[in-house]
């Protein structure tokens, strides 16, 4: 059994991930901001923890993370203002990375997106620019942290039924179901060959466990 702290525990991917992890015996603490979501998280098998990561400092986040064996960042501002996007997707994410270092929790999985990076190419006047900049900064901070990190970078998310199959390291983004993204996160947590790798993927024809293995 592994103890996993899942930040952003009421997101669409998170609610699909929680039963995958608890079903194989992991203990999942799901951090959520809205107490109204506790019952949904509990129904998915996780233990809800109400905390607003945007408002917590590094020491407070370290206390939240302490005692776990892995952190999964699946939170996001969800299309809010640029100011909120930077506050959550960049600043809060970076604080949780620093908090994981301080707490001695070495395994950290970041949910990012296929085109993330300093060369994301999103124009400054595009509404996606703040998110692209925020993810680039958070991902780079994680890579430099010394943690046992994996960055999960799916292409365009869909609500299609999961297939259990993906294509890794394609030249261009396509699409992938949120259910398959959840399965990828579960797979990388169980596979140390994914440590210090960025895994970009689309829907595909290779079984997920095989596709993510080095």
N, C-alpha and C positions, 0 to 999 in steps of 0.2 A: 504494500500500500504506500502511496505517495501522498503527501499533503500539498495541495495546490491552492494558491491564492489567485483567484480570477477577478481582475479589475474590469469593471464594465459588465457585471454579471447578469444584467437584464437585456443585453443586446440580442439581436436575432441570432448571431453566431453563438454567443455565449449560452443561450438557452438550448441550443442544439448540442453544444459541447458538454454541458454539465452531465447529462445522463450517460454520455459515452465514458466519461471519466469515472463517475461513481459506479457505473455498471461493471467496470473492471476492478473495482475495489479501492479507488483513490478517494481521499477525503477532500472535498472541494468547498472552500469558503469563497462565496461570491460577493464582492463588494458592489453595493448599489447605493445610489443617492436618494432614491425615493422609497420611503417605507411602505408605500402602497404596493410595491413590487415584491415584497417578501414572500407572499404566498406563491407567486409564479416561480420564483427561484427554488423554494422548498419543494414544489411539485416536480421540478426537474432534477431533484435529488441533492441539491447543494445546500449548504448552510448560509443563509443570508447574513450579511454584515452591512449595516447602514453607515456609510461614511462618504463624505464628499471630498474626493481626492484633490479637487481644485482648491479646497480651503485648507488642507493639511500641509504642514511643513515637513521637511525631511525627517526630523526626529519622530514626529507623530506617525508618518508613513512607515518608518523603520519598526515602530512598535506594532503596527498592523501586519507587517510582513514577517516579523520574527516568529519562529516556530514552524514555518512552512519550508518545503523543500524546493518549490518552484513558484515563480510568478508568471502569470499570463496577462499581458496588457491587451484588452479587447475593448477599451473605452474609446469614446470620441465625442466631440462636440456636436456631431450630427447636423452639420449644415448651419450652425449658429453664426453669429457675427464673426468677423475676422479676429476681433479682440478675444472673444471666447474661444475660438479655435486655437489661437496661440496659447491661451491660458491652460487649455486642457491637453490638446494633442502634442504640444511642445513642452510647456513648462511643467505641468503636472506629471507627464510621462518621464521627463528627465529627473524630477524629484524622486519618483518611484525607483528609477534605476540607481540613483545615489543611495536611496534608502535600502535597497536590496544589498548593495555593497556593504553598507554599515551594519546591516543585520546578519551578514554572513550567509545570505541565501544566494547561491551562485547561479542557479538555473533560471533563465529569464527568456520568455518567448514573447516577442513583439508581433502583433498583427499590424501589418503595414499594407501597402498596395503595390501592384506590379511595377509601376513606373517611378517609384519613390527614389529620390536621390538628388544631389546637388544639381544634376543636369536634367531635372524633371521636364523642363521645356514649357511649363505652363506660363502663359503671359501674365504680367502683373495685373492687368485689368480683367482677368478671368476670375469668376467667383471661387474657383477651385484653388487659386494661387496660395491663399493663406494655409490651406490644408497641406498642399504640396510642400510648402516651406517648412511647416511645423513637423511633418513626418520626416523630411530630410534631416532636420536638426536632431530629432529624437533618435532616429535610427543611427546616425553617426555617433551620437553620445553613447549609445548602447555598445556599438562596435569598439569604442575606445575604453569601455568601463572595466575590462578585465573579467567580466562575468562570463559564464557559459551560456552565451546567447544564441538564439535562432531568430531570424526575422522571416516571418511567413508573409509572402507578398502575392496575394491572389489578384487575378484580373477582375473585370467587372462582375459584381456579385448578382446572382439571380436567386429567385425562390423556387427554381426547378427542383425536382426530386433528385437527391444525391445518387450518383452512380458508383461511388467507391473507386473511381478511376480519374487520373489527372495526367497532364503533360507538364513536365518540369523544364524550365529554362528555354521556353519557346522564344523566338526572335521578337514576337509582338504579342501584346495582350489580346485576349479574346473574352471569354466569360467563364464562370464557374459557379456552381451552386453553393449557397451558404452551408448546406449540410456537408458538402465535401470539404469546405474550408475547416469546419469543425473537426472532421476526421483527420485532416492534415495536422492540425494542432495536437490532437491526441496522439498521432503517430510520432511527431517529432519529440514530444515529451518522453516517449518510450524508447527513443533511438538516439544514443549518444553520438552517432556518426553525423547527426545534424547540428551539432554544436559548432558555433562560429561559422555558420553558413546562412546566406540569404537564399530562400527557396521561392523563386517566382514560378507561378504555375497557372495554367488554364485547365478547362475540362480536357479530358484526353482518354487514352485507352490503356494506361498502365495502372495496375493496382497501387493504391496510395502508399502502402507500406514499402512496396518495392520502389516506387518513384522517388520517395524521399531519402532512401538509404544511399549512402555514398557508394 
